[in-house]
Amino acid sequence: MLPEPPAPSEFPTGSHPPPLARRGGPRRLLRAALPALASAALVAAAVPQPAPPPLGIGDPLFPQLGNPGYDVLAYDIDLTYHGSNTTPLDAVTTIDARVTERLERINLDFTHGTVHAVRVNGVRADFVTAGEDLVVQPVRALPRGARARVTVEHTSDPRGAKEAGGWLRTGDGLAMANQADAAHRVFPSNDHPADKAYFTFRVTAPSELTAVANGVRKWRKRNGSTTTWAYRTRHPMATELAQVSIGRSAVLTREGPGGLPLRDVVPAKDTAVLEPWLRKTPAQLEWLKRKVGRYPFETYGVLVADARTGFELETQTLSLFERPLFTTASLPEWYVDSIMVHELAHQWFGNSVSPRSWSDLWLNEGHATWYESLHAEVNGGYTLEARMREAYRRSDQWRADGGPPAAPKPPAPGQKISLFRPVVYDGSALVLYALRQTIGADAFDRLQRAWVREHRDGTASTADFTRLASRIAGRDLTAFLRAWLYEKRTPPMPGHPDWRSTAPRAGAEAPARRQPEVRGHPWAGARSTADRAPRSVAGGRPRPGKPG
């Protein structure tokens, strides 16, 4: 017999993260980037005009992403799927937040759905849309320090341009791909990684389907022809990492290091062909645990989508992979292993420690690429030094096309995914290689472990990394890292005076694309290496083999 569902208030009292774990949230970013807008347009705002302006927290790459004046503590998202991935889902999203500045109106990020009603602390509130903001007018202003519960009754529409992100339509249902700025295409939110929160999901779907979400399953209840599934995270999460999968799926369980519960979600028809890959996860976890310390979450698993996406994605506790990665016979085993490790490494770098702003993306992708490369080296792929030497050769071109690692150029208009350029992958791993060459392998390993330990469940910036690296190394590394992270040209590589970077040529590199087709890299296999970005200079799908 299945247990009865808990009371409607599912978020455990007293389980919000401590202030240290939440440092660097949206209020801090706002003060650094947009104080005038916050005070003039929000704190002292009058009754909303027919078309109030959308707000943002001042992110240099996504200036209208996120919203000032409050800190989200928890999301409760209730979704009803009607059996077709071309039909809007019915949804209720409840946001529990702490007000950080007096609010006469509340801006939420939301688009691609119809809003039916909004309540603030149980009282009906007026609302209008402004750009991709939902602007809510509570009956009374909310004072600083107050708690606010905002409940939005809405639809969530899986139709729309594939490149826009949000819902990903699969062969048997739906999954989510919200990076970088697409969670608000699924549910109302403060859609910026600086504001992490706890999540509860309840998903109702036809009983022949399986629904899975981030975190751990709390209960399941069958109601005739439909079944409701409930999941909850035990650690705060950025909105871009939210995941809900609905489909004809099998959930396969096993045990990881130290008894960690693992669960994989795969098309039910593919369990046998995928099992050889899925059983690799415990050893991959053990390998990364030895490198950077204990796994930071309550569970982990692989979500295999019956779709051709051109990317893999590190959604928290349940990494998203496209089916062809595991079923394309021409891909070398070491290569597929390394891609699995890339997404697993993100659970530490990017998920547990999230970027303070999107300009800090290099900290996510550089570290994940680093451990991907180390794993490939020990499993017969290519050597780290060979990959870094090739990255150095191309680095000046990458910087010219995409900006330096910690100051990337904004995404192209209408192509927000173009933020994920080669410079944030191999170009950023190259920074870590230069750092290790400078401070030594022992200090570098201590830095990696300290980084994920000290910023666990929080957000951190490039400046935080520089300070910690200087502390671990016992000397000021500000000038060294500034050159590697912000200069237009790549500095000389310590220990390799013979390495040369090719002078950049205008228009030499195509922009990163979600589904790369060009061939190029000698080491990575017959597809783009991880997430959404290709790693070849041409933005392409490389061929198998080791570098010469």
N, C-alpha and C positions, 0 to 999 in steps of 0.2 A: 504494500500500500504506500502511495506517495504521501509525504507530509503535507499538511496544510500550509498555504503561504503565510508569511509573517504579516504583521500589521502594516498599514500603508506607509508609516514612517519607518523606512528600512535602513536609513543611515544611522550607524551606531553612535549613540551619544558619547561625546568626549573623545572621539577618535580622529579629530582633525589633526593635521600635522603640527608640530611645535613651531613657534615663530622662526627659529633658525632654519628649519627645513623649507620654509616658504619665503625666505628672504629673496629680494630681487624680483618680486612680483610686479604686477602691472602698475601699481602706484609709484614704485621706484623708477620704472622706465618712463612713466609719464612725466615725473618731475624733472628727469634728465632731458626729455625731448620736447615736451609740449605743455609747459605750465600755463602759458597764456590762454591756450585754447580751453584747457580744463576749467580755469576759473571764469573765463568770459562766456563760454558757450554752454557749460554744464552746471557749475556750482551756482551761478547766479542767473540761471536760465529762467525765462518766464514761461508761460503756457506755450506748449509747442505750436509753431506755425504750421500751416498746411503742408509744407515741405521742409521740415527741420534738417539741418545738415547732418550727414553721417559723421561720426567721430572716429578717432583712433588713438592709440597710445604712443604714436610717433615712431614706429618702427621704420628705419630708413628704407627698407625694401618693400614693406607692405604698410604704407602710412595710415590706411584706414582700417587696419586689422586690430582687433582688440578694442576695449572700451575703458575709459577712465572712471574712477569714482567708486569702484567696488571690487571686492576680491571674492571670487567664487570658491565656496567650500565643498559643494557637492552638487552633482547632477543626478537626477532620477529620470530616466528616459523610458517611456512606455510606447512600444511600437506594435502595430497590428498589420500583419502582412496577409494580403487577400489571395495569395496563390499565384499571382502573375507579377513578373518583375517589370512590367510596363504600366502597372497601376499604382497610383500614389498610396503610400501607407498612411493609416491614421495614427496620430501620435499625440502624446502629452509629455511635455518636457517641464520638469520642475527644477528650478535653480535655487539653491540655498547660498546666500552670499552675505558677506560682512561689508557694510557701507564704510568707505574710507574717506569720503568727502560728502558734504551735504548734497543730496540729489533731489531735484525737482522733477527730473525725468531720467529714465534708465534706457540706455542704448544697448541692444543686443545685436550680435552679428547673426543674420538669418536671411536666406534667400532660397528660392526654388521650392517653396511650399506655400500653402494658403493658411493664414492665421484666422481661427474662428473666434477665439476669446483669450483674454489675458487677465489674470488675477495677481494682485500684489498683496501678500499677507492675507489672502482669503477674500479680498475685496476686488470687485470688477474694476478694471482700469482701461482707459482709452489707449489706443495705439494707432500709429501710422507707420508707413515705411519711408525710408530715405536711403536711396542707393541700395546697398546690401545690409542696411541696418533696420532693425525693428525698434522703433522708438516708443517707449511705454510711458504713459503719464499717470502716475499713481494719484489717488485722491488727495493725499497729503504728502508733503516733502518728507524725505527720509533723512534723519539727522546722522551725522558722522558717528560711527560706532554702533549703529543699529544693525539688527539682522533683518534681512529681506528674503522672503520666499516668493519667487516669481514663477507662476504656473502658466504655461502657454499651451493651448489646444490648437493643433495644427495638422497639416498633412506634410509628408516627406516624399518628394517626387523623384523616383529613380531615373526618369527620362531626362534627356538633355545631352549636350556635347560630351563625348567621351573624355576629351582632354581637360574638361573642367574639374574632374575629380568629384569626390563624395561617394555616392553609391556606385558600385561596380556591378554591372549586370553579368552574371555567369550563365553557363549552360543550364543550370538547374535552380537558379535563384539569385541571391544578392550577396555581396560582401562590401566592405568599405575600403576606400583608398583616399584618405583625407589630407595627405601631405601635399602642399604646405599649408594651404589656406582654404580647404574645402569642407571642413567639418560643418561649417554653418550652411552648407547646401543640404545637410541632413537634419540638423537640429539647432535650435536657438542656443547661442553660447557666447562666451567671451573667448573668441577664437584666436588665441595667441598662446604659444608655449610658455610665456612668462607667468600665466595664471593657471597653475595645475590644480586639480581637484579630484575628489573621489567620485566614482561612478557606480550607479546601480542601473542595470538594464532589465526590463521585462519585455519579452518578445512573444507575441501570440501569432501562431501560424497554423496552417492545416496540419493535422496530426501525422500525415505521412512524411512531413519535412522535419528537419532538425535545426534548431536555432542555437547558436553558440556566440558568446561575447567575451570581452576581456575579463580577467579575474577568475573567480571560482563560481561554480554553479551552487546556488542556494536552495532552489527547489524547482520542481516541475509539476504541473497540474494539468490533467486532461479534462477538457470540457466538451464532450461529444466529438464533433468533427475537428475541433481545434485543440491545441496544446499551448500552454503558456510556460515559458522558461525564464528563470530569474538568475542573474549573475551580478556579482559585486566585486569591485577591486579592493584590495587591502592596502594599496599604496596610491598616492596621488598620481594623476596622469594628465598629460597635455591633450587638448582636444584633437590634435592632428593624429594621435595614436589610437583613437577609439576604433573598435572593431566589432561588427556584428555580422555573422554569417548565417544565411538561411538557405537551405537546400537539401537535396537528397544525399545526406552526408552520413558517414560513419565516424564515430568518435572513438579513437583507439587510445588506450591508456597504458602507461608503463611507469617505471620508477627511475628517477635520475639520481645523481650523486647526493648522498646524505638523505635519501628518502624523498627527494623533491618529486611531487606528483607531476607527471607529464601527460598531456593529452594532445593528440593530433586530430585534425578535422579534415577529412579527405572525401572526394566523391566515393560513394559506397561501392561503385563498380570497379574502383581502382585500388582497393586495399592490398591486393596481392602484389601488383606491380610496384606500388609505392613503398611497401614494407622494407625492402633493403635499404632505402634512403632514410626512412623514419627511424630505424633502429640505430642510426649513427648519432642521434642527438645526445644520448647520455655521455658518450666519449667526447663529443665536442664541448659539452658543458664542463666536464672534468678538466679538459685542456685549458679552457678560458679561466676556470676557477683558479688553476695553478698560476696563471699569468696575472690576473687582476683582483682576485679575491672572490668571496662567496657571491653566488647569484643573487640579484637584488629583489626578486619578486616571489610571489606565492606559488606560481606554476609557470610552465612554458610549454609551447607546442608549435607545430607547423600547421598552417592552414593552406591547403592546396585548392586553388580556385580553378574550376573548369572554364578557363578563359585564356586568351592570348593578350597579355597586357604589355609586354616589353619591359617589365620591371618587377622587382620584389620589394616588399615594404615591411618595416620593423614594427608593426602595430604591437602595443605593449602586451606581453605574455603570450601572444599568438601571432607569429610572423606570417605574413601573406606571401605565398609563392604561386606563380603561374604553373599550371600542369606541365607544359612542354619542357620546363627545366629538367624534370625528372624522367620524361618519356622520350626525349630526343637522344637516340642511340649514339650519335656522333660526338656528344659532349664527354670529355674525359672525366673519370670519376673524381680525380683530385680537384678538378675545376668546380664541379657541382658542390663538393664538400666545402670548398673555400667560400662559395656564395652563401651556403647555409651558415657558415661561421660569421660572415659579414653581418648578416641580419641578427644573429645571436649576439654578436658583440655590441650591437646597438642597444640591447636591453640595459647594458651598463652605460654606454656612451650615446646619449641622445634621449633615452627613455627615463632611466633613473636620474641621470644628470641631464637636464634639458637645457637648451640654449636660452639665454636671457633675451636675445634678439635674434632675428634670422641672419644677421651678419655673423653670428657665432656658429653658423652651420658647419664650418670647417672642423670644429671640435667633434661633431657627430661623425661626419663622413671620413675625415682624416683618420680617426682612430679605428673605425670599422674597416677601412681599407688596409690599415696597418696590420690588424690581426688576420684579416683575410689573406694578406700576403705572407705573413709568417706561417700560417697554416698550410698554404700552398707549398711553401718551401720544404716543410718537414714531411710533406706527403708526395714528393716527387714531381712537383709542378715546375716552378721557376725559382730562382734565388731572389731574395729581397733586394740584394745589391743590384742585380740586373734590372729589376723593375724600377728601382729608384734612379738608376743611371739613365734609363730611357725617359723617365718622367722629368729628370733634370734637363735632358735635351729639348724637351717640348715645353718646358715650364714658361719660358718667356712668351711663347705664342699663346699659351693658356691665359696668362695674366693679361696680355693685350686684348684678348677676346672677351674674357669674363671678369676681369679685375683681379686683384691679389686675393689670397685666400680669406683674409678676415675683413675685406672690404669689397665684396663681390658687387658687380654691376647689377642694377635692378633687372628683374625678369622683363623680357620683351613684352610690349603691349599685346594683350590677348593671349600670351603664351607664358603663363606664370610658372609652368614647369621648367622653363628654360633657365631658371635659377640653378638647376642641378647640372652644372657644367663640369668638365674634367678637372678644373682647378680646385673644386671642393672635394674631389676624390683623391686621385694620385697626386695632384698638386699640393694638397694639404698633408697627405702622408709624407710627402717629401720634406715638409717643415719638421715633422716629428723625427725623420731620419737625421736631418741636420742637427736637431737638438740632441739626439742620442750621441751623435759624433762629437758634440761639444762637451756634454756633461758626463759621458760614459754610460755604459749599459746598466750598471748597478743603480746609479742615481736615477736614470730614466725609468727603470722598473719600479723604484720606490715612488716616483712621481705618479705613475699610472695608477698604482694601488691607492695612493693618498687621494688622488683626484676623485675617484669614484666613492671612496669611503667618506670624505669630508663633505661632499655635495650630494650625497645620496638622498633621493626623494625631493630634490630641490632644483633650482636653476642656477646656472653659472655662466660667466662671460669670459671673453678673451683676456680681459684684465685680471680676472680671478686666476686664470691658468698661468699668466705671466708671474703673478705674485707667488703662487705655489711653486712654480718651477724655480724661481730665484731662491726661495726658502730651502728647497730640497738640495739645490746645487751649492748653496752657501755663497752665492755671489749674484749681483744684480744682472739679470738677463733681459732687462727691458729693451735696451738698444738692439741686442741680437735678435730678439723675437719681433721687434718692430720692423726691422728690415725684411725679415722672412715673411711676415704676415701682411705688410702694408705697402711695400715698395713695388713699383711697376716692373722692375727688372729683378731677376733672381740673384741673390748674393752668391759668392763663391762657396762651394761645398767644402766644409771642414774635412780634412783628411783625403780629399780627392781633387787636388789642384788641376788635374788633367780633364776633369769633367767640363763640358761646354754646353751652353744652351743656345739653340739656333735663334738667330735674330728674328723677331716676329715680322710677318708679312701681312699687310692689310687684307682682310677677307679670306685668310688662309684656312680658317676653321669654320665649319658649319655649326650653327647653334645646336645645343643638346636637344634631342628629340625623345619622345616617350617610346617610340617604336623604331629603334635604329636599324638601318639596313646596310650601311656601308661596312666594308671589311677593313681591318687594319692591324690591331695589336697582335704581336706574335705570341703572347703568353696566355690570353684569357679564355680561349675556347671560342665556340661558334656563336656567341651571343653577347650582348652587353653584360657587364659584370655584376651590377647590383643596383637595387632601388630603381630609380627612373633614369639614371644618367649613363650614357655610354662612356667608355674610357679611352677610346681612340681619338686621335686628333681630329679626325673627320666626323666624330660623333657616331662611331659605327660599331658594327657587329664583327668582332675579331675572329680570326681563325685559330684552331687548336695548335698546340705545340709549345716548346720551350724557346726562350730567346737564345740567340746565338752568342 
